[in-house]
């Protein structure tokens, strides 16, 4: 039985694609078998790294929300350091991303002026400096708080 030319072209294309996919699978398997074994540490797993990135993304999204709330507060009250309700959100941001220096700075000002508790503000900055020892912003803020 003689097939029409369109069917012959489709069969040829299908055979070529099947051969290509088989070749890719063989190449990938040989590459995986020659790769050195990675350590089975939890910190090295891709799932752990992915979860870590989601924490940072979520902290950034919360920071956007905090900024929006902060600007709404400024419309009613011009002294932003009295915005005590923002502190819980800042704590959550810094727990999710301990390297979020801006959140630590705003939180320190709120603790020092809004809560009128400079000792608590200094403890907050010290906690921030443990995670961000090279942050000149936090060192500068600590110096301001000490003065």
N, C-alpha and C positions, 0 to 999 in steps of 0.2 A: 504494500500500500504506500502510495506516494503522498507525503504530507505537504501542505501549502508552505510557501517560503516564510510566512510570518511565524508559523509554529516552529520551523527549523531555527529561525533566529532566536526565538524565545528559549528553546532548548539549549542552544549553544551558549546564550547569555547565562542561563541557569547553571550550566556545567562549569563555565568560567568562574562564576561567583562562588560556587561550592568549592572549587579547587583553591580559590583565593582564601576563603575562610578556613579551610583545612590547613593551608600553609601558615596562616596567621596563628592558628591554634598550636601547631607544632613549634613555631618559633617562640611563642610565649611560654610554652611548657619547658623548652630547653633553657630559656633565659631564667625562669623561676628555679629550675633545678640546679643551676650553677651559681645562684645568688648566695652570698654568705648568710648564715643564720643570724637573725637579729636577736638581741636579748629580750627576754619576755618580761620586761619591767612594765609596770602600770603606766609610768610616766612616758614610755616610748610608744605606747599603743596609739593608733590613729584615732580610736574612739575617744581616748582621754584628751588628745590634742583638739579634736573637734568640739568636745564639750567645753574645753577651755576657751576656744574662740567664741562659742555661743555666749559664754559668761561675759566676755568683753563687749560683744555686740549688744547684749541686753543692758549692760551698764551704760553704754552710749545712748541707747534708746531712753533709759531712765533719766539720763542727763538732759536730753532734749525736753523731756516732760518737766524736769526741775527748772530748766530755763524758762519754759512757758509759764509755769506757776510763779516763778520769781518775777517775771514782767507783769503778770496780773496783780501780784502783791504790790509792786511799785506804783501802780495806778491808784491804789488806796492809801498807801503809806510809803513815804519817801525814804525812810530809814530801813534799808533792806536787811541790816544785821539783826533786826528784831523779829525776823520771820522764823520763829521757832518751829513751826510746822514742817519746814523744809528739812530739818535735821534728820528725821527718820528716813527720808528718801536718800539723803547724802550718806547715811550709814549703810544703807543697802547697796548703793553704788560702790562704795569703797570696799564692802565685803565681796562683791562680785569681781571687782577689778581693783586690787590693792595698789596699782600703779596710776590711779586716776588722781593726779596731783591737784587739779582744779577743784574737785569735790572736797578734798581735804582742806584746801585753802578756805573755801566758802564756809565749811563746817567749823573751822577754827575761829573765824570772825563771828559767826553766830554764837558759838559757845562763849567767846570772850565778851562780846557786847550785848547780845540778846539775852543770854542767861546770866550775864555779869559774873562769869566764873573763869578768870584767866588761868587758874591752875588746871582746870579740866581742859581748856583749850591747849595748854602746853602739853598735857598728857596725850591729847589727840594728835598733835603735831609730832610728838616723839614716836607714837605708833606709826604715823605716816613715814617718818624718816627711817624706820626699820625696813620698810618695804622699798623706799626710794632714797637711799643714802646719797646719791649724786644729784638730787634735785636742789638746785640753787634757790628755787622759789620757796621751798619749804624751809631751808636754812635761813633765808631772808625773813620769812614770816616768823620763825622762831625767835630771831633776834629782835624783831619789832615787839613781839609779845613779852619778851624778857625785859625790854626797856619800859 
